[in-house]
Amino acid sequence: MTEDQIDLYARISHSRTADEVVQQIELLILEGILRDGDRLPGERELSKRFDVSRPILREALKELETRGLVESRHGGGTFVADVVGEVFSKPLIELIGRHHKATQDYLEYRRELEGLTAELAATRATDFDRDILTRIIERMRTAHHDGDFNDELASDVELHQAIGESAHNIILMHTLRACYRLLTQGIFFHRNSVFDAPGARDRLLSQHEAIYDAIMAGDPKAAKAAAQSHIDFVAASTREAERTGEWARIARLRLQQRDQAS
């Protein structure tokens, strides 16, 4: 760790109780600094960095595990639990996935959420946030230029998540993460159906760049408009993909029926 880096697990400066350790780790998860799947340092290192005894640390980790925030893996250490996945229950996710209306409702919800998030990010993003956004947009441009479809999709979600973090609103950030989780799981629609439309990849990159540029310029009005325009395009592309897919299905059935009749 260099001199200008901040230790996540800083020394507990008060009474050094398990509750204070719990609170510090909870805040790291709440603020999105620690994400699901992140591994905590080993017990010896963590107790040293917090400057607490190992019995106090064990008590704190046990309490965090009871609260469902961390999980111990035998022989593998302690990891942040999948708290994002619990925002939508499994039965609700399956129910949403079975009904078409949910897709448009999801995009309508995201349109308002993304607009507000980009607007806040344009006014609240720090220099560190802007550095993260710049790294992601550069990675997106490289993936687009190289034709790396998977990396372009990954950087798409990563950019939206980073914008959510730049808004510095805890509820917005975690709500968006839950939305993106459903998106990456293909609950609503397959994202490649949007990317596969003629010229769509170029337009999507331009839309992401417009959101990025507005945030970097500190222009909340432009950031909101760019974010909502992006979701409008995704919604229209999804409807078109569904429509042409249905046309193809019907045409295939007609051809099949004619072949059988001849």
C-alpha positions as protocol buffer text, in pm:
chain_id: "A"
residue {
  index: 1
  type: MET
  ca { x: 0 y: 0 z: 0 }
}
residue {
  index: 2
  type: THR
  ca { x: 140 y: 338 z: -103 }
}
residue {
  index: 3
  type: GLU
  ca { x: 137 y: 647 z: 116 }
}
residue {
  index: 4
  type: ASP
  ca { x: -156 y: 807 z: -69 }
}
residue {
  index: 5
  type: GLN
  ca { x: -379 y: 499 z: -45 }
}
residue {
  index: 6
  type: ILE
  ca { x: -650 y: 471 z: 220 }
}
residue {
  index: 7
  type: ASP
  ca { x: -672 y: 153 z: 426 }
}
residue {
  index: 8
  type: LEU
  ca { x: -1028 y: 16 z: 405 }
}
residue {
  index: 9
  type: TYR
  ca { x: -983 y: -163 z: 733 }
}
residue {
  index: 10
  type: ALA
  ca { x: -856 y: 133 z: 932 }
}
residue {
  index: 11
  type: ARG
  ca { x: -765 y: 109 z: 1298 }
}
residue {
  index: 12
  type: ILE
  ca { x: -1065 y: 117 z: 1530 }
}
residue {
  index: 13
  type: SER
  ca { x: -1007 y: 434 z: 1728 }
}
residue {
  index: 14
  type: HIS
  ca { x: -1263 y: 404 z: 2006 }
}
residue {
  index: 15
  type: SER
  ca { x: -1336 y: 123 z: 2247 }
}
residue {
  index: 16
  type: ARG
  ca { x: -1234 y: -150 z: 1999 }
}
residue {
  index: 17
  type: THR
  ca { x: -1546 y: -363 z: 2036 }
}
residue {
  index: 18
  type: ALA
  ca { x: -1692 y: -618 z: 1796 }
}
residue {
  index: 19
  type: ASP
  ca { x: -1983 y: -380 z: 1729 }
}
residue {
  index: 20
  type: GLU
  ca { x: -1744 y: -115 z: 1597 }
}
residue {
  index: 21
  type: VAL
  ca { x: -1579 y: -368 z: 1364 }
}
residue {
  index: 22
  type: VAL
  ca { x: -1923 y: -476 z: 1243 }
}
residue {
  index: 23
  type: GLN
  ca { x: -2026 y: -116 z: 1179 }
}
residue {
  index: 24
  type: GLN
  ca { x: -1711 y: -39 z: 981 }
}
residue {
  index: 25
  type: ILE
  ca { x: -1746 y: -343 z: 755 }
}
residue {
  index: 26
  type: GLU
  ca { x: -2120 y: -278 z: 715 }
}
residue {
  index: 27
  type: LEU
  ca { x: -2048 y: 74 z: 593 }
}
residue {
  index: 28
  type: LEU
  ca { x: -1796 y: -57 z: 339 }
}
residue {
  index: 29
  type: ILE
  ca { x: -2067 y: -286 z: 199 }
}
residue {
  index: 30
  type: LEU
  ca { x: -2340 y: -21 z: 217 }
}
residue {
  index: 31
  type: GLU
  ca { x: -2127 y: 236 z: 34 }
}
residue {
  index: 32
  type: GLY
  ca { x: -2050 y: -15 z: -240 }
}
residue {
  index: 33
  type: ILE
  ca { x: -1678 y: -20 z: -163 }
}
residue {
  index: 34
  type: LEU
  ca { x: -1692 y: -391 z: -81 }
}
residue {
  index: 35
  type: ARG
  ca { x: -1895 y: -587 z: -336 }
}
residue {
  index: 36
  type: ASP
  ca { x: -2045 y: -933 z: -332 }
}
residue {
  index: 37
  type: GLY
  ca { x: -1774 y: -1193 z: -377 }
}
residue {
  index: 38
  type: ASP
  ca { x: -1494 y: -972 z: -244 }
}
residue {
  index: 39
  type: ARG
  ca { x: -1262 y: -1160 z: -9 }
}
residue {
  index: 40
  type: LEU
  ca { x: -1180 y: -1004 z: 327 }
}
residue {
  index: 41
  type: PRO
  ca { x: -818 y: -1016 z: 445 }
}
residue {
  index: 42
  type: GLY
  ca { x: -719 y: -1310 z: 662 }
}
residue {
  index: 43
  type: GLU
  ca { x: -797 y: -1306 z: 1033 }
}
residue {
  index: 44
  type: ARG
  ca { x: -444 y: -1222 z: 1144 }
}
residue {
  index: 45
  type: GLU
  ca { x: -405 y: -935 z: 897 }
}
residue {
  index: 46
  type: LEU
  ca { x: -754 y: -797 z: 958 }
}
residue {
  index: 47
  type: SER
  ca { x: -719 y: -794 z: 1336 }
}
residue {
  index: 48
  type: LYS
  ca { x: -386 y: -614 z: 1297 }
}
residue {
  index: 49
  type: ARG
  ca { x: -528 y: -349 z: 1064 }
}
residue {
  index: 50
  type: PHE
  ca { x: -832 y: -289 z: 1284 }
}
residue {
  index: 51
  type: ASP
  ca { x: -604 y: -303 z: 1589 }
}
residue {
  index: 52
  type: VAL
  ca { x: -841 y: -537 z: 1772 }
}
residue {
  index: 53
  type: SER
  ca { x: -788 y: -875 z: 1930 }
}
residue {
  index: 54
  type: ARG
  ca { x: -861 y: -1185 z: 1724 }
}
residue {
  index: 55
  type: PRO
  ca { x: -1146 y: -1294 z: 1959 }
}
residue {
  index: 56
  type: ILE
  ca { x: -1315 y: -954 z: 1900 }
}
residue {
  index: 57
  type: LEU
  ca { x: -1266 y: -990 z: 1525 }
}
residue {
  index: 58
  type: ARG
  ca { x: -1411 y: -1344 z: 1527 }
}
residue {
  index: 59
  type: GLU
  ca { x: -1713 y: -1218 z: 1719 }
}
residue {
  index: 60
  type: ALA
  ca { x: -1764 y: -940 z: 1463 }
}
residue {
  index: 61
  type: LEU
  ca { x: -1734 y: -1174 z: 1165 }
}
residue {
  index: 62
  type: LYS
  ca { x: -1977 y: -1417 z: 1326 }
}
residue {
  index: 63
  type: GLU
  ca { x: -2231 y: -1135 z: 1371 }
}
residue {
  index: 64
  type: LEU
  ca { x: -2185 y: -1023 z: 1010 }
}
residue {
  index: 65
  type: GLU
  ca { x: -2241 y: -1380 z: 894 }
}
residue {
  index: 66
  type: THR
  ca { x: -2556 y: -1404 z: 1107 }
}
residue {
  index: 67
  type: ARG
  ca { x: -2683 y: -1087 z: 936 }
}
residue {
  index: 68
  type: GLY
  ca { x: -2618 y: -1245 z: 596 }
}
residue {
  index: 69
  type: LEU
  ca { x: -2354 y: -991 z: 495 }
}
residue {
  index: 70
  type: VAL
  ca { x: -2051 y: -1219 z: 480 }
}
residue {
  index: 71
  type: GLU
  ca { x: -2001 y: -1591 z: 438 }
}
residue {
  index: 72
  type: SER
  ca { x: -1719 y: -1820 z: 542 }
}
residue {
  index: 73
  type: ARG
  ca { x: -1592 y: -2074 z: 293 }
}
residue {
  index: 74
  type: HIS
  ca { x: -1416 y: -2373 z: 441 }
}
residue {
  index: 75
  type: GLY
  ca { x: -1046 y: -2331 z: 378 }
}
residue {
  index: 76
  type: GLY
  ca { x: -1109 y: -2031 z: 157 }
}
residue {
  index: 77
  type: GLY
  ca { x: -1163 y: -1737 z: 390 }
}
residue {
  index: 78
  type: THR
  ca { x: -1445 y: -1487 z: 445 }
}
residue {
  index: 79
  type: PHE
  ca { x: -1629 y: -1324 z: 152 }
}
residue {
  index: 80
  type: VAL
  ca { x: -1892 y: -1054 z: 111 }
}
residue {
  index: 81
  type: ALA
  ca { x: -2225 y: -1227 z: 58 }
}
residue {
  index: 82
  type: ASP
  ca { x: -2449 y: -1178 z: -245 }
}
residue {
  index: 83
  type: VAL
  ca { x: -2664 y: -909 z: -87 }
}
residue {
  index: 84
  type: VAL
  ca { x: -2765 y: -765 z: -427 }
}
residue {
  index: 85
  type: GLY
  ca { x: -2924 y: -1090 z: -535 }
}
residue {
  index: 86
  type: GLU
  ca { x: -3167 y: -1072 z: -245 }
}
residue {
  index: 87
  type: VAL
  ca { x: -3332 y: -746 z: -357 }
}
residue {
  index: 88
  type: PHE
  ca { x: -3563 y: -945 z: -587 }
}
residue {
  index: 89
  type: SER
  ca { x: -3675 y: -1284 z: -458 }
}
residue {
  index: 90
  type: LYS
  ca { x: -3633 y: -1591 z: -681 }
}
residue {
  index: 91
  type: PRO
  ca { x: -4011 y: -1644 z: -724 }
}
residue {
  index: 92
  type: LEU
  ca { x: -4055 y: -1278 z: -824 }
}
residue {
  index: 93
  type: ILE
  ca { x: -3766 y: -1298 z: -1073 }
}
residue {
  index: 94
  type: GLU
  ca { x: -3922 y: -1607 z: -1231 }
}
residue {
  index: 95
  type: LEU
  ca { x: -4264 y: -1440 z: -1240 }
}
residue {
  index: 96
  type: ILE
  ca { x: -4120 y: -1130 z: -1407 }
}
residue {
  index: 97
  type: GLY
  ca { x: -3941 y: -1343 z: -1664 }
}
residue {
  index: 98
  type: ARG
  ca { x: -4262 y: -1516 z: -1771 }
}
residue {
  index: 99
  type: HIS
  ca { x: -4459 y: -1203 z: -1855 }
}
residue {
  index: 100
  type: HIS
  ca { x: -4389 y: -969 z: -2146 }
}
residue {
  index: 101
  type: LYS
  ca { x: -4537 y: -659 z: -1979 }
}
residue {
  index: 102
  type: ALA
  ca { x: -4257 y: -666 z: -1723 }
}
residue {
  index: 103
  type: THR
  ca { x: -3995 y: -589 z: -1990 }
}
residue {
  index: 104
  type: GLN
  ca { x: -4145 y: -254 z: -2086 }
}
residue {
  index: 105
  type: ASP
  ca { x: -4218 y: -171 z: -1721 }
}
residue {
  index: 106
  type: TYR
  ca { x: -3854 y: -250 z: -1640 }
}
residue {
  index: 107
  type: LEU
  ca { x: -3729 y: -18 z: -1913 }
}
residue {
  index: 108
  type: GLU
  ca { x: -3973 y: 255 z: -1810 }
}
residue {
  index: 109
  type: TYR
  ca { x: -3849 y: 225 z: -1452 }
}
residue {
  index: 110
  type: ARG
  ca { x: -3487 y: 228 z: -1563 }
}
residue {
  index: 111
  type: ARG
  ca { x: -3546 y: 534 z: -1783 }
}
residue {
  index: 112
  type: GLU
  ca { x: -3645 y: 745 z: -1483 }
}
residue {
  index: 113
  type: LEU
  ca { x: -3384 y: 589 z: -1257 }
}
residue {
  index: 114
  type: GLU
  ca { x: -3098 y: 628 z: -1506 }
}
residue {
  index: 115
  type: GLY
  ca { x: -3199 y: 988 z: -1578 }
}
residue {
  index: 116
  type: LEU
  ca { x: -3194 y: 1082 z: -1210 }
}
residue {
  index: 117
  type: THR
  ca { x: -2869 y: 894 z: -1153 }
}
residue {
  index: 118
  type: ALA
  ca { x: -2686 y: 1063 z: -1441 }
}
residue {
  index: 119
  type: GLU
  ca { x: -2821 y: 1400 z: -1330 }
}
residue {
  index: 120
  type: LEU
  ca { x: -2686 y: 1349 z: -978 }
}
residue {
  index: 121
  type: ALA
  ca { x: -2357 y: 1211 z: -1107 }
}
residue {
  index: 122
  type: ALA
  ca { x: -2303 y: 1526 z: -1314 }
}
residue {
  index: 123
  type: THR
  ca { x: -2323 y: 1736 z: -998 }
}
residue {
  index: 124
  type: ARG
  ca { x: -2164 y: 1500 z: -746 }
}
residue {
  index: 125
  type: ALA
  ca { x: -1889 y: 1305 z: -924 }
}
residue {
  index: 126
  type: THR
  ca { x: -1548 y: 1351 z: -767 }
}
residue {
  index: 127
  type: ASP
  ca { x: -1215 y: 1348 z: -950 }
}
residue {
  index: 128
  type: PHE
  ca { x: -1180 y: 982 z: -847 }
}
residue {
  index: 129
  type: ASP
  ca { x: -1524 y: 901 z: -994 }
}
residue {
  index: 130
  type: ARG
  ca { x: -1431 y: 1074 z: -1319 }
}
residue {
  index: 131
  type: ASP
  ca { x: -1109 y: 875 z: -1335 }
}
residue {
  index: 132
  type: ILE
  ca { x: -1307 y: 550 z: -1301 }
}
residue {
  index: 133
  type: LEU
  ca { x: -1558 y: 658 z: -1566 }
}
residue {
  index: 134
  type: THR
  ca { x: -1276 y: 752 z: -1804 }
}
residue {
  index: 135
  type: ARG
  ca { x: -1106 y: 415 z: -1764 }
}
residue {
  index: 136
  type: ILE
  ca { x: -1433 y: 234 z: -1838 }
}
residue {
  index: 137
  type: ILE
  ca { x: -1527 y: 442 z: -2144 }
}
residue {
  index: 138
  type: GLU
  ca { x: -1176 y: 392 z: -2285 }
}
residue {
  index: 139
  type: ARG
  ca { x: -1212 y: 17 z: -2233 }
}
residue {
  index: 140
  type: MET
  ca { x: -1553 y: 30 z: -2404 }
}
residue {
  index: 141
  type: ARG
  ca { x: -1405 y: 217 z: -2702 }
}
residue {
  index: 142
  type: THR
  ca { x: -1122 y: -36 z: -2732 }
}
residue {
  index: 143
  type: ALA
  ca { x: -1363 y: -330 z: -2718 }
}
residue {
  index: 144
  type: HIS
  ca { x: -1582 y: -163 z: -2979 }
}
residue {
  index: 145
  type: HIS
  ca { x: -1286 y: -100 z: -3209 }
}
residue {
  index: 146
  type: ASP
  ca { x: -1156 y: -456 z: -3167 }
}
residue {
  index: 147
  type: GLY
  ca { x: -1500 y: -611 z: -3215 }
}
residue {
  index: 148
  type: ASP
  ca { x: -1482 y: -771 z: -2869 }
}
residue {
  index: 149
  type: PHE
  ca { x: -1855 y: -816 z: -2817 }
}
residue {
  index: 150
  type: ASN
  ca { x: -1835 y: -971 z: -2469 }
}
residue {
  index: 151
  type: ASP
  ca { x: -1601 y: -705 z: -2330 }
}
residue {
  index: 152
  type: GLU
  ca { x: -1817 y: -432 z: -2481 }
}
residue {
  index: 153
  type: LEU
  ca { x: -2123 y: -576 z: -2307 }
}
residue {
  index: 154
  type: ALA
  ca { x: -1933 y: -606 z: -1980 }
}
residue {
  index: 155
  type: SER
  ca { x: -1808 y: -248 z: -1995 }
}
residue {
  index: 156
  type: ASP
  ca { x: -2164 y: -134 z: -2074 }
}
residue {
  index: 157
  type: VAL
  ca { x: -2291 y: -261 z: -1738 }
}
residue {
  index: 158
  type: GLU
  ca { x: -1974 y: -149 z: -1563 }
}
residue {
  index: 159
  type: LEU
  ca { x: -2019 y: 207 z: -1692 }
}
residue {
  index: 160
  type: HIS
  ca { x: -2379 y: 226 z: -1573 }
}
residue {
  index: 161
  type: GLN
  ca { x: -2278 y: 92 z: -1232 }
}
residue {
  index: 162
  type: ALA
  ca { x: -1996 y: 345 z: -1205 }
}
residue {
  index: 163
  type: ILE
  ca { x: -2239 y: 625 z: -1290 }
}
residue {
  index: 164
  type: GLY
  ca { x: -2464 y: 492 z: -1012 }
}
residue {
  index: 165
  type: GLU
  ca { x: -2171 y: 507 z: -772 }
}
residue {
  index: 166
  type: SER
  ca { x: -2085 y: 860 z: -888 }
}
residue {
  index: 167
  type: ALA
  ca { x: -2434 y: 978 z: -790 }
}
residue {
  index: 168
  type: HIS
  ca { x: -2340 y: 911 z: -425 }
}
residue {
  index: 169
  type: ASN
  ca { x: -2686 y: 794 z: -326 }
}
residue {
  index: 170
  type: ILE
  ca { x: -2678 y: 458 z: -152 }
}
residue {
  index: 171
  type: ILE
  ca { x: -3037 y: 358 z: -234 }
}
residue {
  index: 172
  type: LEU
  ca { x: -2999 y: 445 z: -602 }
}
residue {
  index: 173
  type: MET
  ca { x: -2672 y: 256 z: -625 }
}
residue {
  index: 174
  type: HIS
  ca { x: -2804 y: -69 z: -479 }
}
residue {
  index: 175
  type: THR
  ca { x: -3134 y: -47 z: -670 }
}
residue {
  index: 176
  type: LEU
  ca { x: -2943 y: -6 z: -996 }
}
residue {
  index: 177
  type: ARG
  ca { x: -2717 y: -297 z: -914 }
}
residue {
  index: 178
  type: ALA
  ca { x: -3024 y: -516 z: -866 }
}
residue {
  index: 179
  type: CYS
  ca { x: -3161 y: -396 z: -1202 }
}
residue {
  index: 180
  type: TYR
  ca { x: -2835 y: -474 z: -1380 }
}
residue {
  index: 181
  type: ARG
  ca { x: -2824 y: -815 z: -1219 }
}
residue {
  index: 182
  type: LEU
  ca { x: -3157 y: -899 z: -1382 }
}
residue {
  index: 183
  type: LEU
  ca { x: -3031 y: -760 z: -1712 }
}
residue {
  index: 184
  type: THR
  ca { x: -2710 y: -965 z: -1718 }
}
residue {
  index: 185
  type: GLN
  ca { x: -2910 y: -1277 z: -1630 }
}
residue {
  index: 186
  type: GLY
  ca { x: -3125 y: -1221 z: -1939 }
}
residue {
  index: 187
  type: ILE
  ca { x: -3445 y: -1205 z: -1734 }
}
residue {
  index: 188
  type: PHE
  ca { x: -3609 y: -943 z: -1957 }
}
residue {
  index: 189
  type: PHE
  ca { x: -3440 y: -974 z: -2295 }
}
residue {
  index: 190
  type: HIS
  ca { x: -3113 y: -1084 z: -2446 }
}
residue {
  index: 191
  type: ARG
  ca { x: -2888 y: -782 z: -2480 }
}
residue {
  index: 192
  type: ASN
  ca { x: -2727 y: -920 z: -2794 }
}
residue {
  index: 193
  type: SER
  ca { x: -3064 y: -879 z: -2968 }
}
residue {
  index: 194
  type: VAL
  ca { x: -3019 y: -504 z: -2922 }
}
residue {
  index: 195
  type: PHE
  ca { x: -2649 y: -507 z: -3021 }
}
residue {
  index: 196
  type: ASP
  ca { x: -2718 y: -716 z: -3332 }
}
residue {
  index: 197
  type: ALA
  ca { x: -2944 y: -458 z: -3500 }
}
residue {
  index: 198
  type: PRO
  ca { x: -2776 y: -281 z: -3796 }
}
residue {
  index: 199
  type: GLY
  ca { x: -2569 y: 14 z: -3671 }
}
residue {
  index: 200
  type: ALA
  ca { x: -2678 y: -45 z: -3310 }
}
residue {
  index: 201
  type: ARG
  ca { x: -2329 y: -91 z: -3167 }
}
residue {
  index: 202
  type: ASP
  ca { x: -2212 y: 242 z: -3308 }
}
residue {
  index: 203
  type: ARG
  ca { x: -2522 y: 420 z: -3179 }
}
residue {
  index: 204
  type: LEU
  ca { x: -2492 y: 262 z: -2834 }
}
residue {
  index: 205
  type: LEU
  ca { x: -2129 y: 370 z: -2805 }
}
residue {
  index: 206
  type: SER
  ca { x: -2223 y: 725 z: -2906 }
}
residue {
  index: 207
  type: GLN
  ca { x: -2502 y: 726 z: -2646 }
}
residue {
  index: 208
  type: HIS
  ca { x: -2268 y: 609 z: -2370 }
}
residue {
  index: 209
  type: GLU
  ca { x: -2013 y: 871 z: -2475 }
}
residue {
  index: 210
  type: ALA
  ca { x: -2282 y: 1141 z: -2460 }
}
residue {
  index: 211
  type: ILE
  ca { x: -2372 y: 1044 z: -2102 }
}
residue {
  index: 212
  type: TYR
  ca { x: -2004 y: 1033 z: -2008 }
}
residue {
  index: 213
  type: ASP
  ca { x: -1929 y: 1370 z: -2171 }
}
residue {
  index: 214
  type: ALA
  ca { x: -2221 y: 1540 z: -1991 }
}
residue {
  index: 215
  type: ILE
  ca { x: -2113 y: 1403 z: -1653 }
}
residue {
  index: 216
  type: MET
  ca { x: -1752 y: 1504 z: -1714 }
}
residue {
  index: 217
  type: ALA
  ca { x: -1873 y: 1853 z: -1811 }
}
residue {
  index: 218
  type: GLY
  ca { x: -2083 y: 1878 z: -1495 }
}
residue {
  index: 219
  type: ASP
  ca { x: -2401 y: 1933 z: -1699 }
}
residue {
  index: 220
  type: PRO
  ca { x: -2689 y: 1761 z: -1512 }
}
residue {
  index: 221
  type: LYS
  ca { x: -2957 y: 1854 z: -1767 }
}
residue {
  index: 222
  type: ALA
  ca { x: -2759 y: 1710 z: -2059 }
}
residue {
  index: 223
  type: ALA
  ca { x: -2663 y: 1402 z: -1856 }
}
residue {
  index: 224
  type: LYS
  ca { x: -3026 y: 1325 z: -1772 }
}
residue {
  index: 225
  type: ALA
  ca { x: -3139 y: 1376 z: -2132 }
}
residue {
  index: 226
  type: ALA
  ca { x: -2858 y: 1156 z: -2267 }
}
residue {
  index: 227
  type: ALA
  ca { x: -2933 y: 877 z: -2019 }
}
residue {
  index: 228
  type: GLN
  ca { x: -3305 y: 878 z: -2094 }
}
residue {
  index: 229
  type: SER
  ca { x: -3245 y: 894 z: -2470 }
}
residue {
  index: 230
  type: HIS
  ca { x: -3023 y: 586 z: -2433 }
}
residue {
  index: 231
  type: ILE
  ca { x: -3296 y: 388 z: -2257 }
}
residue {
  index: 232
  type: ASP
  ca { x: -3552 y: 504 z: -2516 }
}
residue {
  index: 233
  type: PHE
  ca { x: -3329 y: 356 z: -2787 }
}
residue {
  index: 234
  type: VAL
  ca { x: -3290 y: 27 z: -2598 }
}
residue {
  index: 235
  type: ALA
  ca { x: -3668 y: 6 z: -2548 }
}
residue {
  index: 236
  type: ALA
  ca { x: -3738 y: 73 z: -2917 }
}
residue {
  index: 237
  type: SER
  ca { x: -3471 y: -177 z: -3026 }
}
residue {
  index: 238
  type: THR
  ca { x: -3615 y: -440 z: -2793 }
}
residue {
  index: 239
  type: ARG
  ca { x: -3965 y: -394 z: -2933 }
}
residue {
  index: 240
  type: GLU
  ca { x: -3833 y: -417 z: -3288 }
}
residue {
  index: 241
  type: ALA
  ca { x: -3633 y: -732 z: -3209 }
}
residue {
  index: 242
  type: GLU
  ca { x: -3940 y: -893 z: -3055 }
}
residue {
  index: 243
  type: ARG
  ca { x: -4155 y: -793 z: -3352 }
}
residue {
  index: 244
  type: THR
  ca { x: -3916 y: -923 z: -3618 }
}
residue {
  index: 245
  type: GLY
  ca { x: -3859 y: -1236 z: -3411 }
}
residue {
  index: 246
  type: GLU
  ca { x: -4233 y: -1301 z: -3404 }
}
residue {
  index: 247
  type: TRP
  ca { x: -4256 y: -1240 z: -3778 }
}
residue {
  index: 248
  type: ALA
  ca { x: -3978 y: -1492 z: -3835 }
}
residue {
  index: 249
  type: ARG
  ca { x: -4154 y: -1748 z: -3613 }
}
residue {
  index: 250
  type: ILE
  ca { x: -4482 y: -1711 z: -3801 }
}
residue {
  index: 251
  type: ALA
  ca { x: -4313 y: -1729 z: -4142 }
}
residue {
  index: 252
  type: ARG
  ca { x: -4127 y: -2043 z: -4036 }
}
residue {
  index: 253
  type: LEU
  ca { x: -4453 y: -2208 z: -3924 }
}
residue {
  index: 254
  type: ARG
  ca { x: -4619 y: -2117 z: -4256 }
}
residue {
  index: 255
  type: LEU
  ca { x: -4329 y: -2268 z: -4451 }
}
residue {
  index: 256
  type: GLN
  ca { x: -4336 y: -2577 z: -4232 }
}
residue {
  index: 257
  type: GLN
  ca { x: -4709 y: -2620 z: -4288 }
}
residue {
  index: 258
  type: ARG
  ca { x: -4675 y: -2578 z: -4666 }
}
residue {
  index: 259
  type: ASP
  ca { x: -4394 y: -2835 z: -4680 }
}
residue {
  index: 260
  type: GLN
  ca { x: -4606 y: -3083 z: -4489 }
}
residue {
  index: 261
  type: ALA
  ca { x: -4908 y: -3021 z: -4714 }
}
residue {
  index: 262
  type: SER
  ca { x: -4717 y: -3065 z: -5040 }
}
